[in-house]
Amino acid sequence: MRFRRLPANLRYLTGVVALEVISEIAGSTLKHYHRPNLFIGPIFAAGELWLLALVYDKTLRYPGFSRVRPWLAGAFVVYCALDSWLFPEAARFKPALQLLESFLILGMVGLYFRKLLNELRVTRLDREPMFWVSVGLVINHLGKSQIYLFSNFLLTHYSNQLNLDIWAIHALLLVVLYSCYLVALWIRPQN
């Protein structure tokens, strides 16, 4: 109901949330029917980065970022497509893609925090939706980067229970991210 009253950056954020919900449902459904679901990762990563780049483009309003954003996001989408097409191992987890996505997203979040500190126009951070989005992304992508760095080693050298525990931490990081997204969409942005 509030979608029409949301600023442009938060409208794109609802697109990110919708993409995440669709990806989670598709992945869970495939897992339930014992089908490989790792091919969803590159599709989701490409869509998430593209939409988050639009979110931060509308938030930052930097002309330089606006010029680079389509090329950066487009190059990442091409990389995702090539990675899936040239190396179609559906049963193997490939963390390089997720690490690159995390690096690019953390770069955009860094630009936001830089703008926030340089302009100092926000009187209450808890009432700033993009602050919540950025905090959620930092916590999520810093934690997931650690998992991605060691994932294939852990999958091949350690017990199944340890792997399940690590992916439970991954799920907890997603809960934190989704909670931050919901707070950002719930509060009314300041003028």
Residue pairs with C-beta under 8 A, 6 or more apart in sequence:
2 185
3 11
3 14
6 14
6 185
7 58
7 189
8 58
9 54
9 55
9 56
9 58
9 59
9 130
10 55
10 129
10 184
10 185
10 189
12 51
12 52
12 54
12 55
12 58
13 51
13 55
13 129
13 133
13 181
13 184
13 185
14 185
15 51
16 48
16 51
16 52
16 55
16 181
17 178
17 181
17 185
19 44
19 47
19 48
19 51
20 44
20 48
20 178
23 40
23 43
23 44
26 37
26 40
27 37
27 40
30 36
30 37
30 40
31 37
36 90
36 91
38 90
38 91
38 92
38 93
38 94
39 84
39 90
41 94
41 97
41 98
42 80
42 81
42 83
42 84
42 97
43 80
43 84
45 76
45 80
45 97
45 98
45 101
46 76
46 77
46 80
46 81
48 101
48 105
49 73
49 76
49 77
49 101
49 104
49 105
50 73
50 76
50 77
52 105
52 108
52 137
53 69
53 72
53 73
53 108
54 69
55 130
55 133
56 65
56 108
56 109
56 111
56 112
57 65
57 66
57 69
59 112
59 130
60 111
60 112
60 115
62 111
62 115
65 111
72 104
76 100
76 101
76 104
79 97
79 100
80 97
83 94
83 96
83 97
87 94
93 151
93 152
93 155
95 148
95 149
95 151
95 152
98 144
98 148
99 145
99 148
99 149
102 141
102 142
102 144
102 145
102 148
103 145
105 137
105 141
106 137
106 138
106 141
106 142
109 134
109 137
109 138
109 141
112 130
112 134
113 134
116 122
116 128
116 131
122 128
122 131
122 190
123 190
124 190
125 131
126 187
127 187
127 188
127 189
127 190
128 189
128 190
129 183
129 184
129 185
129 187
129 189
130 184
132 180
132 181
132 183
132 184
132 187
133 180
133 181
133 184
135 180
136 176
136 177
136 178
136 179
136 180
136 181
136 184
137 177
137 180
139 173
139 176
139 177
139 180
140 173
140 174
140 176
140 177
143 169
143 170
143 173
144 170
144 173
147 166
147 167
147 169
147 170
151 166
154 162
154 163
154 166
155 163
